[in-house]
Amino acid sequence: MAKKRNLYAWRTRTEDGLKREVEAQCTGSKWTIKSRTPEDEDWVTHAKPLLEDLEELESMLFNKYQRKHGSYENVLSVRKLIADRSHH
């Protein structure tokens, strides 16, 4: 399988202690965030991603930017999503 560009993945645990995989991908200027747990048959795409997922993505992007492996525009776009989410 070819490596997907602008794909970021990480693992967390749910409140119930289940492993949860999260993937975020930027296509153009739009972010798609999806996740799955062992209980899910397929990936679940989130129209309104969890704030925790957006914060984790922002942290990953900022770290990549500091190492000159990512763009600051991606960091800013996710920070805008976080700000929009925090105001609702």
Stockholm file with secondary structure:
# STOCKHOLM 1.0

chainA/1-88         MAKKRNLYAWRTRTEDGLKREVEAQCTGSKWTIKSRTPEDEDWVTHAKPLLEDLEELESMLFNKYQRKHGSYENVLSVRKLIADRSHH
#=GR chainA/1-88 SS CCCCTTEEEEEEECTTSCEEEEEEEEETTEEEEEEECTTCSSCEEESSCCHHHHHHHHHHHHHHHHTTSSCHHHHHHHHHHHHHHHTC
#=GC SS_cons        CCCCTTEEEEEEECTTSCEEEEEEEEETTEEEEEEECTTCSSCEEESSCCHHHHHHHHHHHHHHHHTTSSCHHHHHHHHHHHHHHHTC
//
